[in-house]
Amino acid sequence: MKIEVLHQHLLKSKGVCTDTRKITRGCLFFALTGNNFNGNEFAQEALDKGAYKVVIDQIDYHKNTGETILCASSLKMLQKLANYHRKQINIPIIAITGSNGKTTTKELIHAVLSQKYKIIATKGNLNNHIGVPLTLLSMNSETEIGIVEMGANHLKEIEKLCEITLPDYGYITNYGKAHLEGFGSLKGVIKGKTELYKHIKEHDKIVFVNANDPKQLLYSQGLKRVTFGNKQQDSNIRLKDASYTLVVVYEDVEIQSNLIGLYNFPNIASAIAIGDYFKVSKENIKSAIEDYIPTNNRSQLIEKGTNKIILDAYNANPTSMIAALENFKQAKGENKILFLGDMFELGEDSEREHQIIVNFLEENPMGITYLIGSNFFKTKTTKEYIHTLETFDELKKQLTDNSPENSYILIKASRGMALERILELL
């Protein structure tokens, strides 16, 4: 089927769906196939639940009644349709990638720009080869600006996502030791993330650059760029206080955020800078940032009983872990307790990177520290305040009869560790 015809089906539909558990009546369903599932097997179920049309790539499931659309690859057709649709709506699109802070930054930018424009942004962290097309296909004639988060764990992935999205603006949050298993090294991470810069340069578009980050200044040389950062001589965005939640001054306006940690200052600053670029008023920028409250286990501030808790259990890598520990070390609070879980996707660097975290904790004692997971369990320490536990069940046994009180607590780990379960034990 020609992409123009499929696009007409998209416009007649009630949106795109790839999961029969989330079918909406009148949707255009794409039967995707993965290592452990075959979406073609659910084609009839999708129709029974009210799908308008179903795109499949296996002839055994094809119907000659017009209900199914057969193609060579449902995934490639989804991506091709997203690219075609993006060209038809022809709106400014901001692409965001980086090792840490992508989702928080995206949500802050969304909050700020929504004060003036109708925005469609990536939902949650649906930032891969499926999520990006779905984000683009959710945009319509009423959308004024799109914000697309791009994740990657190997080279050429950002390049491919850019080819689909065709961004007008790009922003890279930072380069860190994330997904080393796929990228191979920090050098590989930088090469992979700067595929966004390469695309922007080739298409003569614009990047936003954190001028506090020497690497961003270096790798964005030669591009059209809008810079920001409190170390610039003419900066109109500066950090006032980071003793608890961050207080930022934007020109003559003081903004009291709900975010903690110095690592969140660039996230806030980028949202302010992009809001300023798109002529959102200072008052509306202030309102948007002050109203933003982090969720989904990302740097959440929680008070439970007599304990104050920083819950940052959505993701972790060596760079973000050290940043969280540096912040926790500086934060005011007595009787500190740390619960740190394994960091995933580090490949051959896993043993070394986990030991580096332990070494940091030995050099910077903050309080009783629990290291949970098979990777941390392999590390070596002589400090009595550091406890290594191989499983969560072992931690559960310890906390059941000895739950902390009047403590300032940090919970940080990769998503797979699900350390938010600790909240149930406090």
C-alpha positions in Angstrom: 0.0 0.0 0.0 1.2 3.5 -0.9 2.2 5.6 2.2 -0.2 8.3 1.0 -3.2 5.9 1.2 -2.1 4.6 4.6 -1.8 8.2 5.8 -5.5 8.8 4.8 -6.4 5.7 6.9 -4.5 7.3 9.8 -6.5 10.5 9.4 -9.7 8.6 9.4 -8.7 6.6 12.5 -8.8 7.5 16.2 -5.1 7.2 16.6 -2.5 4.4 16.5 -2.2 1.4 18.8 0.4 -1.4 19.1 -1.0 -3.2 22.1 -4.4 -5.0 22.1 -4.6 -4.5 25.9 -4.9 -0.7 25.1 -7.1 -0.9 22.1 -9.4 2.1 21.5 -12.3 1.8 19.1 -11.5 3.1 15.7 -7.7 3.0 16.1 -5.2 2.0 13.4 -3.5 -1.1 14.9 0.1 -2.1 14.0 0.9 -5.8 14.6 4.5 -5.6 15.7 6.8 -8.6 16.2 9.6 -9.0 18.7 11.7 -11.8 20.2 9.0 -13.0 22.5 5.8 -12.0 20.7 4.1 -11.9 17.4 1.6 -9.1 17.0 0.1 -10.7 13.9 -1.5 -13.3 16.1 -3.5 -10.6 17.8 -4.8 -9.1 14.5 -8.3 -10.6 14.9 -8.5 -9.6 18.5 -7.7 -6.1 17.6 -10.5 -6.1 15.0 -12.9 -7.7 17.5 -12.1 -4.9 20.0 -13.0 -2.2 17.4 -9.8 -1.4 15.5 -10.5 0.4 12.3 -7.7 -1.3 10.3 -4.8 -3.6 11.2 -1.4 -3.4 9.6 0.2 -6.9 9.5 3.4 -8.4 7.9 2.5 -12.1 7.7 0.2 -13.3 4.9 -1.4 -16.0 7.0 -3.3 -13.4 9.0 -4.4 -11.4 5.9 -8.1 -10.9 5.2 -9.4 -9.9 1.7 -12.2 -7.9 3.3 -10.1 -4.7 3.6 -9.7 -4.9 7.4 -6.1 -5.9 7.2 -3.2 -4.1 5.4 -0.4 -6.4 4.5 3.2 -5.0 4.2 6.7 -6.3 4.3 7.4 -5.1 7.9 4.9 -3.6 10.2 7.6 -1.8 12.2 9.2 -0.2 9.1 5.7 0.8 7.9 5.0 2.4 11.3 8.3 4.4 11.1 7.7 5.3 7.4 4.2 6.5 8.2 5.5 8.6 11.2 8.0 10.3 9.0 5.4 11.0 6.3 3.0 12.3 8.9 5.7 14.5 10.4 6.3 16.1 7.0 2.6 16.8 6.5 2.0 18.5 9.9 5.2 20.6 9.3 5.6 22.0 12.9 8.7 22.8 14.9 10.0 19.7 16.7 12.5 19.7 19.5 14.5 16.5 19.9 16.1 15.7 23.3 18.7 13.0 24.0 21.5 12.5 26.5 22.7 10.0 29.1 20.9 11.5 32.1 17.9 13.7 32.7 16.2 13.3 29.4 12.7 12.7 30.7 12.8 15.3 33.5 14.1 17.9 31.0 11.4 16.9 28.5 8.7 17.3 31.0 10.0 20.7 32.2 10.2 22.0 28.6 6.7 20.6 28.0 5.4 22.4 31.1 6.9 25.7 30.1 5.9 25.6 26.4 2.4 24.5 27.3 1.9 27.8 28.9 1.7 29.3 25.4 1.4 26.6 22.8 -0.5 23.3 22.2 2.2 20.7 22.8 2.6 17.0 22.1 5.5 15.4 23.9 6.8 11.9 24.4 4.7 10.1 27.0 6.8 8.7 29.9 10.0 7.4 28.4 8.6 5.9 25.1 11.8 7.1 23.4 12.9 4.2 21.2 12.3 3.0 17.6 8.6 2.3 18.4 7.9 5.1 20.9 9.3 7.9 18.7 7.0 7.0 15.8 4.0 6.7 18.1 4.8 10.2 19.5 4.9 11.7 16.0 1.7 10.0 15.0 -0.1 11.4 18.0 0.4 14.9 16.7 -2.3 16.5 14.7 -3.4 19.8 13.0 -3.9 21.4 16.3 -0.4 20.7 17.6 1.9 23.7 17.5 5.2 22.3 18.8 6.4 18.7 19.2 8.9 17.5 21.8 10.5 14.1 21.1 12.7 12.3 23.6 15.2 10.0 22.0 16.9 7.1 23.9 19.7 4.9 22.6 21.9 2.1 23.8 24.0 1.6 20.7 25.5 3.6 17.8 23.3 4.7 14.8 20.1 4.6 16.9 19.9 8.4 17.4 20.8 8.8 13.7 17.8 6.6 12.7 15.4 8.4 15.1 16.5 11.7 13.6 15.8 10.5 10.1 12.3 9.6 11.2 11.7 12.8 13.3 13.5 15.5 11.2 13.9 17.7 14.3 14.2 21.5 13.9 15.9 21.9 17.3 18.1 19.6 19.3 19.3 19.4 22.9 21.7 17.0 24.5 21.5 16.9 28.3 24.9 15.4 28.9 27.3 12.5 28.2 27.7 9.9 30.9 28.6 6.3 31.6 25.2 4.9 30.5 24.6 1.8 28.3 28.3 1.1 28.2 27.4 -2.5 27.2 26.0 -1.2 23.9 28.2 1.8 23.3 31.4 0.2 24.4 32.9 3.2 26.2 32.2 6.8 27.1 33.8 7.7 23.8 31.1 5.6 22.1 28.4 7.3 24.2 29.5 10.7 23.0 29.7 9.5 19.4 26.2 8.0 19.6 24.6 11.0 21.3 26.2 13.6 18.9 24.5 11.9 16.0 21.8 14.4 16.9 24.3 17.3 16.3 25.3 15.7 13.0 21.7 15.6 11.8 21.0 19.2 12.9 24.2 20.4 11.2 23.4 18.6 7.9 19.9 20.1 7.9 21.0 23.6 9.0 18.8 23.6 12.1 19.4 24.9 15.7 20.7 23.4 18.9 20.3 24.5 22.5 23.6 24.1 24.4 24.4 24.1 28.1 27.5 26.5 28.1 28.5 25.1 31.6 29.4 21.8 29.8 32.7 22.1 28.0 31.9 18.9 26.0 28.6 20.3 24.7 30.4 23.5 23.6 33.1 21.5 21.9 30.9 19.1 20.0 28.4 21.8 18.9 31.0 24.0 17.3 30.0 25.1 13.8 26.3 24.6 14.5 23.7 27.3 14.9 23.2 27.3 18.6 21.5 29.0 21.5 23.6 28.8 24.6 22.6 29.2 28.3 24.3 28.6 31.7 25.1 30.4 34.9 28.8 30.5 34.0 28.2 32.8 31.0 29.1 36.4 31.6 25.8 37.6 30.2 23.8 34.7 31.6 20.2 35.6 32.7 19.8 32.2 34.4 21.6 31.5 37.6 21.4 29.1 40.6 20.6 30.8 43.9 20.2 28.0 46.3 20.6 24.2 46.3 20.5 23.4 50.0 17.2 21.6 49.6 15.0 22.1 46.5 16.7 24.2 43.8 16.0 28.0 43.7 16.8 29.6 40.4 16.8 33.2 39.4 15.8 34.1 35.8 16.5 37.7 35.1 14.6 39.4 38.0 12.3 36.5 38.8 13.0 34.0 41.5 11.8 30.4 40.8 11.3 28.0 43.7 11.4 24.5 42.1 10.4 21.1 43.5 13.5 19.5 42.2 16.6 18.5 44.3 20.2 18.2 43.3 22.7 20.3 41.4 22.3 17.9 38.5 18.8 19.2 38.0 19.9 22.8 37.4 20.8 22.2 33.7 17.3 20.6 33.3 15.6 23.7 34.7 17.9 26.1 32.9 17.3 24.4 29.5 13.5 24.7 30.0 13.9 28.4 30.9 16.1 29.0 27.9 13.9 27.2 25.4 10.8 29.0 26.9 12.6 32.3 26.4 13.5 31.4 22.9 9.8 30.6 22.1 8.7 33.9 23.8 7.0 32.4 26.8 6.6 35.1 29.4 8.8 35.1 32.6 5.7 34.8 34.7 4.5 31.8 32.9 7.9 30.2 32.9 8.0 30.7 36.7 4.6 29.2 37.1 5.3 26.2 35.0 8.5 25.3 36.8 7.1 25.9 40.3 4.1 23.7 39.5 6.2 20.8 38.2 6.4 18.0 40.7 8.6 15.0 39.7 6.9 11.6 39.6 7.7 8.0 38.5 10.5 7.5 41.1 12.6 10.3 39.6 14.1 12.5 42.3 10.9 12.5 44.3 10.8 14.0 47.7 8.7 11.9 50.1 8.0 12.2 53.7 6.9 9.0 55.3 6.4 8.8 59.1 9.4 10.5 60.6 11.6 9.9 57.6 12.5 12.2 54.7 13.2 10.3 51.5 14.8 11.0 48.1 13.4 8.4 45.8 15.4 8.2 42.6 14.9 4.5 41.7 13.8 4.9 38.1 17.3 4.7 36.6 21.0 4.7 37.5 24.4 4.6 35.8 27.8 5.5 37.1 27.5 9.1 36.2 24.1 9.7 37.7 25.0 7.6 40.8 28.0 9.8 41.6 25.9 12.9 41.0 23.2 11.7 43.4 25.8 10.9 46.0 27.6 14.2 45.7 24.2 15.9 46.2 23.3 13.8 49.2 26.7 14.5 50.7 26.1 18.2 50.5 22.5 18.1 51.6 21.5 19.2 55.1 20.3 16.4 57.3 21.3 14.2 60.1 21.1 10.4 60.5 21.5 9.7 56.8 20.8 6.3 55.3 21.6 5.2 51.8 19.9 2.3 49.8 21.8 1.8 46.5 21.0 -0.8 44.0 22.8 -2.4 41.1 23.5 -0.4 37.9 22.6 -2.3 34.7 23.9 -2.5 31.1 27.5 -1.8 31.9 28.9 -4.9 30.2 32.6 -5.6 30.9 32.8 -2.4 33.0 30.2 -3.5 35.5 32.6 -4.9 38.2 34.9 -1.9 38.0 32.2 0.8 38.0 30.4 -0.8 41.0 33.7 -0.8 42.9 34.3 2.8 42.0 31.0 3.7 43.7 32.1 1.7 46.8 35.4 3.5 46.8 33.6 6.8 46.7 31.5 5.8 49.7 34.6 4.8 51.6 36.2 8.2 50.9 32.9 10.1 51.6 31.1 8.4 54.5 27.6 9.8 54.8 25.8 7.2 57.0 24.6 3.6 57.1 24.8 2.4 53.5 23.1 -0.7 52.1 24.3 -1.9 48.7 21.8 -4.3 47.1 22.2 -6.6 44.1 24.5 -9.2 42.7 26.9 -6.6 41.3 27.3 -4.6 44.5 27.6 -7.9 46.4 30.8 -8.7 44.5 32.5 -5.5 45.6 35.0 -5.2 48.4 34.9 -2.9 51.4 36.3 -2.8 54.9 33.9 -0.2 56.2 31.5 -1.3 58.9 28.8 1.2 57.8 28.6 -0.3 54.3 26.5 -3.5 54.1 26.4 -5.5 50.9 23.3 -7.6 50.3 22.8 -9.9 47.3 19.0 -9.8 47.1 16.2 -7.5 48.1 14.7 -10.2 50.3 17.8 -10.0 52.5 17.2 -6.2 52.9 13.6 -6.9 53.6 14.5 -9.2 56.5 16.8 -6.5 58.0 14.3 -3.7 57.7 11.3 -5.7 58.9 12.5 -5.6 62.5 14.7 -2.5 62.3 12.8 0.2 60.3 14.6 3.6 60.3 13.1 6.6 62.0 14.0 10.3 62.0 16.3 9.6 59.0 17.2 11.3 55.8 17.2 8.6 53.2 18.4 8.2 49.6 17.1 5.4 47.4 18.9 5.1 44.0 19.2 2.2 41.6 18.5 1.0 38.1 14.8 0.4 37.2 15.2 -3.4 37.2 16.0 -3.4 40.9 12.6 -1.9 41.8 13.9 -0.3 45.0 10.8 1.7 45.4 9.6 -1.4 47.3 11.7 -0.1 50.2 8.9 2.5 50.8 6.6 -0.3 51.9 9.2 -1.3 54.6 9.6 2.1 56.1 
